[in-house]
Amino acid sequence: MQKYFHSVELEADKCCGCTNCLKRCPTEAIRVHDGKARILADRCIDCGECIRICPHRAKRAHSSKLEEIEKFKIKVALPAPALFGQFSNLDDIDIVLNGLRAIGFDFIFEVSRAAELVSEATRKLIREGKLKTPIISSACPAVVRLIKIRFPDLCENVMPVLAPMEIAARLARQEVKKHTGLPDEDIGVFFITPCAAKVTEVTSPTTGEKSACNGAIAISKIYPQLTHAMDKLRVIEPIANSGLIGVGWATSGGESAAMLGDKYLAADGIENVIRVLEGLEDDMIRDVHFVELNACSGGCVGGVLTVENPYVAQARIQNLRKYLPISLNHLNDEDLESFMWKGELEFNGEGFRLDEDIFKAMDKMEQMEKICKGLPGLDCGSCGSPTCRAMAEDIVKGMAKETDCIHKLKESIQHVYDHLKNTL
Protein backbone atom coordinates (compact mmCIF):
# COMPACT_ATOMS: atom_id res chain seq x y z
CA MET A 1 0.00 0.00 0.00
CA GLN A 2 1.33 3.44 -0.95
CA LYS A 3 1.99 5.63 2.07
CA TYR A 4 1.56 9.39 2.07
CA PHE A 5 2.72 12.08 4.41
CA HIS A 6 -0.30 14.07 5.58
CA SER A 7 -0.10 17.66 6.72
CA VAL A 8 -3.56 17.58 8.30
CA GLU A 9 -3.40 16.20 11.82
CA LEU A 10 -5.89 15.50 14.61
CA GLU A 11 -5.33 16.68 18.18
CA ALA A 12 -7.37 14.01 19.94
CA ASP A 13 -7.41 15.77 23.31
CA LYS A 14 -9.34 18.68 21.74
CA CYS A 15 -11.80 16.49 19.81
CA CYS A 16 -15.31 16.31 21.25
CA GLY A 17 -16.68 13.83 18.69
CA CYS A 18 -19.20 16.34 17.32
CA THR A 19 -19.23 14.81 13.76
CA ASN A 20 -19.03 18.21 11.98
CA CYS A 21 -15.86 17.14 10.17
CA LEU A 22 -17.26 13.70 9.36
CA LYS A 23 -20.16 15.21 7.40
CA ARG A 24 -18.03 17.63 5.39
CA CYS A 25 -15.09 15.43 4.37
CA PRO A 26 -15.22 15.04 0.55
CA THR A 27 -13.65 11.56 0.53
CA GLU A 28 -15.31 10.06 3.63
CA ALA A 29 -11.90 9.94 5.28
CA ILE A 30 -13.12 10.58 8.84
CA ARG A 31 -14.77 8.27 11.37
CA VAL A 32 -15.89 9.06 14.92
CA HIS A 33 -15.68 6.22 17.41
CA ASP A 34 -15.44 6.25 21.20
CA GLY A 35 -16.09 9.98 21.18
CA LYS A 36 -13.06 10.85 19.03
CA ALA A 37 -12.56 11.49 15.33
CA ARG A 38 -10.08 9.43 13.34
CA ILE A 39 -8.63 10.31 9.93
CA LEU A 40 -8.24 7.45 7.43
CA ALA A 41 -4.85 8.21 5.89
CA ASP A 42 -5.46 6.32 2.65
CA ARG A 43 -8.48 8.52 1.84
CA CYS A 44 -7.41 11.94 3.13
CA ILE A 45 -6.57 14.52 0.44
CA ASP A 46 -5.41 17.22 2.90
CA CYS A 47 -7.98 19.70 1.59
CA GLY A 48 -8.24 21.24 5.07
CA GLU A 49 -12.04 21.23 5.11
CA CYS A 50 -12.02 19.52 8.52
CA ILE A 51 -9.75 22.28 9.86
CA ARG A 52 -12.11 24.91 8.53
CA ILE A 53 -15.25 23.31 9.97
CA CYS A 54 -14.04 22.06 13.39
CA PRO A 55 -15.51 24.29 16.14
CA HIS A 56 -13.03 22.95 18.70
CA ARG A 57 -9.88 23.43 16.61
CA ALA A 58 -9.04 19.76 16.98
CA LYS A 59 -7.62 19.63 13.44
CA ARG A 60 -4.49 21.47 12.41
CA ALA A 61 -2.03 21.52 9.55
CA HIS A 62 1.63 20.75 10.05
CA SER A 63 4.04 22.99 8.10
CA SER A 64 7.71 23.96 8.15
CA LYS A 65 9.02 26.43 10.71
CA LEU A 66 10.85 29.59 9.72
CA GLU A 67 13.85 28.45 11.77
CA GLU A 68 14.38 25.55 9.34
CA ILE A 69 15.81 27.91 6.71
CA GLU A 70 18.92 28.34 8.87
CA LYS A 71 20.13 24.87 7.83
CA PHE A 72 21.09 26.25 4.42
CA LYS A 73 23.70 28.71 3.16
CA ILE A 74 21.26 30.31 0.71
CA LYS A 75 17.63 30.70 1.75
CA VAL A 76 15.05 31.02 -1.03
CA ALA A 77 11.44 32.13 -0.52
CA LEU A 78 8.68 31.26 -2.98
CA PRO A 79 5.77 33.51 -2.01
CA ALA A 80 2.38 32.32 -3.22
CA PRO A 81 0.32 35.04 -4.96
CA ALA A 82 -2.23 34.68 -2.14
CA LEU A 83 0.32 36.18 0.26
CA PHE A 84 -0.11 39.60 -1.37
CA GLY A 85 -3.79 39.72 -0.39
CA GLN A 86 -3.08 39.42 3.34
CA PHE A 87 -2.01 43.03 3.94
CA SER A 88 -4.15 46.17 4.11
CA ASN A 89 -3.21 49.32 2.19
CA LEU A 90 -0.63 47.46 0.11
CA ASP A 91 0.00 49.10 -3.25
CA ASP A 92 3.39 47.61 -4.07
CA ILE A 93 4.27 43.90 -4.06
CA ASP A 94 7.92 44.81 -3.58
CA ILE A 95 7.15 45.77 0.02
CA VAL A 96 6.21 42.16 0.77
CA LEU A 97 9.20 40.78 -1.13
CA ASN A 98 11.62 43.08 0.68
CA GLY A 99 9.97 42.07 3.94
CA LEU A 100 10.79 38.43 3.17
CA ARG A 101 14.43 39.41 2.73
CA ALA A 102 14.35 41.24 6.03
CA ILE A 103 13.25 38.13 7.94
CA GLY A 104 16.10 36.00 6.62
CA PHE A 105 15.63 35.00 2.98
CA ASP A 106 18.48 35.73 0.55
CA PHE A 107 16.62 35.19 -2.70
CA ILE A 108 12.97 35.69 -3.65
CA PHE A 109 11.26 34.00 -6.57
CA GLU A 110 7.57 34.78 -6.94
CA VAL A 111 5.37 31.79 -7.69
CA SER A 112 3.34 34.19 -9.84
CA ARG A 113 6.29 34.22 -12.27
CA ALA A 114 5.92 30.46 -12.75
CA ALA A 115 2.13 30.85 -12.95
CA GLU A 116 2.57 33.05 -16.02
CA LEU A 117 4.71 30.36 -17.63
CA VAL A 118 2.12 27.67 -16.83
CA SER A 119 -0.62 29.86 -18.31
CA GLU A 120 1.36 30.25 -21.53
CA ALA A 121 2.12 26.51 -21.60
CA THR A 122 -1.58 25.72 -21.20
CA ARG A 123 -2.55 28.06 -24.03
CA LYS A 124 0.05 26.40 -26.25
CA LEU A 125 -1.14 22.88 -25.43
CA ILE A 126 -4.76 23.86 -26.08
CA ARG A 127 -3.85 25.37 -29.47
CA GLU A 128 -1.96 22.24 -30.43
CA GLY A 129 -4.87 20.00 -29.41
CA LYS A 130 -2.58 17.54 -27.63
CA LEU A 131 -4.69 17.15 -24.50
CA LYS A 132 -8.08 15.58 -23.88
CA THR A 133 -10.74 18.21 -23.33
CA PRO A 134 -12.07 19.56 -21.17
CA ILE A 135 -8.64 20.03 -19.63
CA ILE A 136 -8.73 20.12 -15.82
CA SER A 137 -6.14 22.32 -14.13
CA SER A 138 -3.50 20.49 -12.09
CA ALA A 139 -2.66 23.53 -9.94
CA CYS A 140 -4.66 22.52 -6.84
CA PRO A 141 -3.15 19.36 -5.32
CA ALA A 142 -6.26 18.69 -3.23
CA VAL A 143 -8.37 18.57 -6.39
CA VAL A 144 -5.87 16.33 -8.18
CA ARG A 145 -5.90 13.87 -5.26
CA LEU A 146 -9.69 14.06 -5.13
CA ILE A 147 -9.82 13.02 -8.78
CA LYS A 148 -7.39 10.15 -8.12
CA ILE A 149 -9.63 8.83 -5.36
CA ARG A 150 -13.20 9.61 -6.40
CA PHE A 151 -13.19 10.35 -10.14
CA PRO A 152 -10.75 7.93 -11.81
CA ASP A 153 -12.35 8.34 -15.25
CA LEU A 154 -11.23 11.98 -15.25
CA CYS A 155 -7.54 11.26 -14.55
CA GLU A 156 -6.67 11.56 -18.24
CA ASN A 157 -8.31 15.00 -18.37
CA VAL A 158 -5.97 16.48 -15.75
CA MET A 159 -3.37 18.73 -17.35
CA PRO A 160 0.01 16.91 -17.08
CA VAL A 161 1.91 20.09 -16.22
CA LEU A 162 3.66 20.73 -12.92
CA ALA A 163 2.04 23.26 -10.60
CA PRO A 164 3.54 26.78 -10.45
CA MET A 165 4.97 26.09 -6.98
CA GLU A 166 7.12 23.24 -8.29
CA ILE A 167 8.19 25.06 -11.45
CA ALA A 168 9.13 28.13 -9.38
CA ALA A 169 11.23 25.95 -7.07
CA ARG A 170 13.13 24.40 -9.99
CA LEU A 171 13.73 27.74 -11.73
CA ALA A 172 14.82 29.37 -8.47
CA ARG A 173 17.35 26.60 -7.86
CA GLN A 174 18.74 27.04 -11.36
CA GLU A 175 19.15 30.80 -10.89
CA VAL A 176 20.78 30.49 -7.46
CA LYS A 177 23.19 27.75 -8.62
CA LYS A 178 24.13 29.86 -11.64
CA HIS A 179 24.86 32.95 -9.52
CA THR A 180 26.54 31.25 -6.56
CA GLY A 181 27.95 27.99 -7.86
CA LEU A 182 26.65 26.26 -4.74
CA PRO A 183 25.35 22.67 -4.84
CA ASP A 184 21.69 21.81 -4.24
CA GLU A 185 22.26 20.73 -0.64
CA ASP A 186 23.35 24.27 0.31
CA ILE A 187 20.23 25.87 -1.18
CA GLY A 188 17.03 25.82 0.89
CA VAL A 189 13.87 26.53 -1.11
CA PHE A 190 10.71 27.20 0.91
CA PHE A 191 7.22 27.80 -0.40
CA ILE A 192 5.12 30.31 1.55
CA THR A 193 1.86 28.39 1.46
CA PRO A 194 -1.79 29.31 1.91
CA CYS A 195 -3.02 25.72 2.22
CA ALA A 196 -2.35 22.32 3.77
CA ALA A 197 -2.51 20.38 0.49
CA LYS A 198 0.59 22.14 -0.82
CA VAL A 199 2.50 21.22 2.35
CA THR A 200 1.66 17.60 1.57
CA GLU A 201 2.61 18.07 -2.08
CA VAL A 202 6.13 19.13 -1.10
CA THR A 203 6.72 15.94 0.88
CA SER A 204 4.60 13.47 -1.14
CA PRO A 205 4.23 14.84 -4.69
CA THR A 206 1.23 13.52 -6.62
CA THR A 207 3.41 12.71 -9.63
CA GLY A 208 5.90 10.73 -7.56
CA GLU A 209 8.80 13.00 -8.52
CA LYS A 210 10.89 14.51 -5.75
CA SER A 211 9.97 18.12 -5.09
CA ALA A 212 12.54 20.87 -5.57
CA CYS A 213 11.17 22.50 -2.40
CA ASN A 214 12.74 21.78 0.97
CA GLY A 215 9.63 22.78 2.86
CA ALA A 216 6.46 24.84 2.98
CA ILE A 217 5.91 27.54 5.60
CA ALA A 218 2.33 28.55 6.40
CA ILE A 219 1.38 32.15 5.68
CA SER A 220 -0.19 32.25 9.14
CA LYS A 221 3.15 31.28 10.74
CA ILE A 222 5.22 33.83 8.90
CA TYR A 223 2.67 36.67 8.96
CA PRO A 224 3.54 38.32 12.33
CA GLN A 225 7.27 38.53 11.66
CA LEU A 226 6.74 39.57 8.06
CA THR A 227 4.29 42.32 8.96
CA HIS A 228 6.70 43.68 11.57
CA ALA A 229 9.60 43.61 9.08
CA MET A 230 7.53 45.37 6.40
CA ASP A 231 6.70 48.19 8.83
CA LYS A 232 10.43 48.69 9.53
CA LEU A 233 11.55 48.92 5.88
CA ARG A 234 13.35 52.11 4.91
CA VAL A 235 14.47 51.22 1.38
CA ILE A 236 12.33 49.26 -1.09
CA GLU A 237 14.45 47.45 -3.65
CA PRO A 238 12.67 46.51 -6.91
CA ILE A 239 12.37 42.71 -6.85
CA ALA A 240 8.94 41.93 -8.33
CA ASN A 241 9.03 40.28 -11.71
CA SER A 242 5.47 39.20 -12.48
CA GLY A 243 2.34 40.75 -13.90
CA LEU A 244 -1.39 40.71 -13.37
CA ILE A 245 -1.78 37.28 -15.01
CA GLY A 246 0.47 35.60 -12.45
CA VAL A 247 -0.80 37.48 -9.40
CA GLY A 248 -4.37 36.78 -10.51
CA TRP A 249 -3.83 33.07 -9.82
CA ALA A 250 -4.39 33.88 -6.14
CA THR A 251 -8.15 34.03 -6.64
CA SER A 252 -10.73 31.78 -8.23
CA GLY A 253 -11.00 32.46 -11.96
CA GLY A 254 -7.51 33.95 -12.20
CA GLU A 255 -5.99 30.94 -13.92
CA SER A 256 -8.95 30.65 -16.30
CA ALA A 257 -8.78 34.33 -17.23
CA ALA A 258 -5.16 33.78 -18.23
CA MET A 259 -6.39 31.41 -20.98
CA LEU A 260 -7.46 34.58 -22.85
CA GLY A 261 -10.52 32.79 -24.18
CA ASP A 262 -14.17 32.34 -23.21
CA LYS A 263 -14.59 28.55 -23.17
CA TYR A 264 -13.56 27.98 -19.60
CA LEU A 265 -15.20 27.16 -16.29
CA ALA A 266 -13.98 28.10 -12.81
CA ALA A 267 -15.33 26.72 -9.53
CA ASP A 268 -14.14 27.03 -5.94
CA GLY A 269 -15.08 25.42 -2.64
CA ILE A 270 -14.89 21.64 -2.29
CA GLU A 271 -18.64 21.05 -2.59
CA ASN A 272 -18.85 23.06 -5.82
CA VAL A 273 -15.76 21.29 -7.15
CA ILE A 274 -17.42 17.91 -6.56
CA ARG A 275 -20.56 19.04 -8.41
CA VAL A 276 -18.48 20.09 -11.41
CA LEU A 277 -16.50 16.84 -11.41
CA GLU A 278 -19.74 14.85 -11.24
CA GLY A 279 -21.03 16.85 -14.20
CA LEU A 280 -17.86 16.20 -16.16
CA GLU A 281 -17.93 12.51 -15.30
CA ASP A 282 -21.55 12.24 -16.50
CA ASP A 283 -20.73 14.22 -19.66
CA MET A 284 -23.20 16.92 -18.63
CA ILE A 285 -20.70 19.77 -19.04
CA ARG A 286 -19.77 20.35 -22.66
CA ASP A 287 -18.32 23.03 -24.93
CA VAL A 288 -15.68 23.88 -22.32
CA HIS A 289 -11.97 23.71 -23.12
CA PHE A 290 -10.53 24.41 -19.68
CA VAL A 291 -11.74 23.79 -16.13
CA GLU A 292 -10.17 25.55 -13.15
CA LEU A 293 -11.02 24.01 -9.78
CA ASN A 294 -9.95 25.25 -6.35
CA ALA A 295 -10.75 23.25 -3.21
CA CYS A 296 -10.79 26.42 -1.11
CA SER A 297 -13.57 29.01 -1.33
CA GLY A 298 -12.34 32.07 -3.21
CA GLY A 299 -9.30 30.20 -4.53
CA CYS A 300 -5.90 30.10 -2.83
CA VAL A 301 -6.75 33.21 -0.80
CA GLY A 302 -9.26 30.99 1.01
CA GLY A 303 -6.67 28.46 2.17
CA VAL A 304 -6.79 27.41 5.82
CA LEU A 305 -3.22 28.65 6.38
CA THR A 306 -4.02 32.26 5.48
CA VAL A 307 -4.96 34.98 7.96
CA GLU A 308 -7.31 37.27 6.04
CA ASN A 309 -10.94 36.80 5.09
CA PRO A 310 -10.79 35.33 1.55
CA TYR A 311 -13.17 37.87 0.07
CA VAL A 312 -11.26 40.78 1.56
CA ALA A 313 -8.03 39.26 0.25
CA GLN A 314 -9.65 38.76 -3.15
CA ALA A 315 -10.59 42.44 -3.31
CA ARG A 316 -7.03 43.42 -2.38
CA ILE A 317 -5.59 41.22 -5.13
CA GLN A 318 -7.89 42.83 -7.67
CA ASN A 319 -6.76 46.25 -6.53
CA LEU A 320 -3.06 45.29 -6.72
CA ARG A 321 -3.46 43.96 -10.26
CA LYS A 322 -4.41 47.44 -11.51
CA TYR A 323 -0.82 48.59 -11.06
CA LEU A 324 0.80 45.65 -12.83
CA PRO A 325 1.75 44.91 -16.44
CA ILE A 326 -0.09 42.01 -18.09
CA SER A 327 2.80 39.51 -17.96
CA LEU A 328 6.57 39.62 -17.55
CA ASN A 329 7.46 35.96 -18.06
CA HIS A 330 7.37 34.05 -21.32
CA LEU A 331 7.84 30.40 -22.20
CA ASN A 332 10.70 29.03 -24.25
CA ASP A 333 9.77 26.02 -26.38
CA GLU A 334 12.52 23.94 -24.79
CA ASP A 335 11.10 24.68 -21.31
CA LEU A 336 7.70 23.14 -22.01
CA GLU A 337 8.99 19.56 -21.95
CA SER A 338 10.65 20.10 -18.57
CA PHE A 339 7.36 21.39 -17.15
CA MET A 340 5.46 18.21 -18.02
CA TRP A 341 4.82 15.31 -15.65
CA LYS A 342 7.11 12.34 -16.10
CA GLY A 343 4.44 9.79 -15.19
CA GLU A 344 0.68 9.51 -15.50
CA LEU A 345 -2.05 10.25 -13.00
CA GLU A 346 -3.51 6.93 -11.85
CA PHE A 347 -6.54 5.94 -9.82
CA ASN A 348 -5.79 5.33 -6.15
CA GLY A 349 -8.60 3.27 -4.68
CA GLU A 350 -6.65 1.59 -1.89
CA GLY A 351 -8.76 3.22 0.79
CA PHE A 352 -11.94 1.76 -0.70
CA ARG A 353 -10.64 -1.79 -1.18
CA LEU A 354 -12.63 -4.26 0.92
CA ASP A 355 -9.98 -7.00 0.82
CA GLU A 356 -6.72 -7.81 -0.94
CA ASP A 357 -8.24 -11.12 -2.07
CA ILE A 358 -10.64 -10.45 -4.96
CA PHE A 359 -12.98 -13.30 -3.98
CA LYS A 360 -13.13 -12.20 -0.35
CA ALA A 361 -13.73 -8.65 -1.55
CA MET A 362 -16.70 -9.82 -3.64
CA ASP A 363 -18.17 -11.69 -0.66
CA LYS A 364 -17.76 -8.59 1.50
CA MET A 365 -19.43 -6.51 -1.18
CA GLU A 366 -22.47 -8.80 -1.05
CA GLN A 367 -22.52 -8.55 2.74
CA MET A 368 -22.18 -4.79 2.51
CA GLU A 369 -25.15 -4.47 0.13
CA LYS A 370 -27.29 -6.65 2.40
CA ILE A 371 -26.34 -4.65 5.50
CA CYS A 372 -26.93 -1.36 3.71
CA LYS A 373 -30.49 -2.36 2.80
CA GLY A 374 -31.18 -3.01 6.49
CA LEU A 375 -29.96 0.44 7.57
CA PRO A 376 -32.37 3.41 7.69
CA GLY A 377 -30.72 5.37 4.86
CA LEU A 378 -30.78 8.65 6.80
CA ASP A 379 -27.03 9.34 6.53
CA CYS A 380 -27.25 11.12 9.88
CA GLY A 381 -23.65 10.36 10.95
CA SER A 382 -24.69 9.48 14.51
CA CYS A 383 -23.05 6.06 14.16
CA GLY A 384 -19.65 7.61 13.53
CA SER A 385 -19.66 6.92 9.78
CA PRO A 386 -20.57 9.64 7.25
CA THR A 387 -23.30 7.67 5.45
CA CYS A 388 -25.26 4.46 5.87
CA ARG A 389 -23.32 2.94 2.99
CA ALA A 390 -20.03 3.89 4.67
CA MET A 391 -21.41 2.34 7.86
CA ALA A 392 -22.09 -0.93 6.01
CA GLU A 393 -18.54 -0.84 4.65
CA ASP A 394 -17.13 -0.26 8.14
CA ILE A 395 -19.13 -3.21 9.47
CA VAL A 396 -17.77 -5.68 6.90
CA LYS A 397 -14.25 -4.35 7.55
CA GLY A 398 -14.69 -4.96 11.28
CA MET A 399 -14.49 -1.27 12.16
CA ALA A 400 -18.09 -0.99 13.39
CA LYS A 401 -21.14 -3.04 14.37
CA GLU A 402 -24.80 -2.67 13.45
CA THR A 403 -25.81 -1.49 16.91
CA ASP A 404 -23.58 1.58 16.44
CA CYS A 405 -26.55 2.83 14.42
CA ILE A 406 -28.87 4.44 17.00
CA HIS A 407 -31.91 3.47 14.96
CA LYS A 408 -30.88 -0.20 14.84
CA LEU A 409 -30.01 -0.01 18.53
CA LYS A 410 -33.46 1.39 19.27
CA GLU A 411 -35.04 -1.48 17.31
CA SER A 412 -32.94 -3.99 19.25
CA ILE A 413 -33.92 -2.48 22.61
CA GLN A 414 -37.56 -2.39 21.59
CA HIS A 415 -37.38 -6.05 20.57
CA VAL A 416 -35.89 -7.01 23.96
CA TYR A 417 -38.51 -4.92 25.77
CA ASP A 418 -41.37 -6.54 23.83
CA HIS A 419 -39.94 -9.97 24.50
CA LEU A 420 -39.63 -9.33 28.24
CA LYS A 421 -43.12 -7.82 28.39
CA ASN A 422 -44.64 -10.89 26.77
CA THR A 423 -42.80 -13.34 29.03
CA LEU A 424 -43.63 -11.64 32.34
Disulfide bonds with the S-S distance in Angstrom:
none
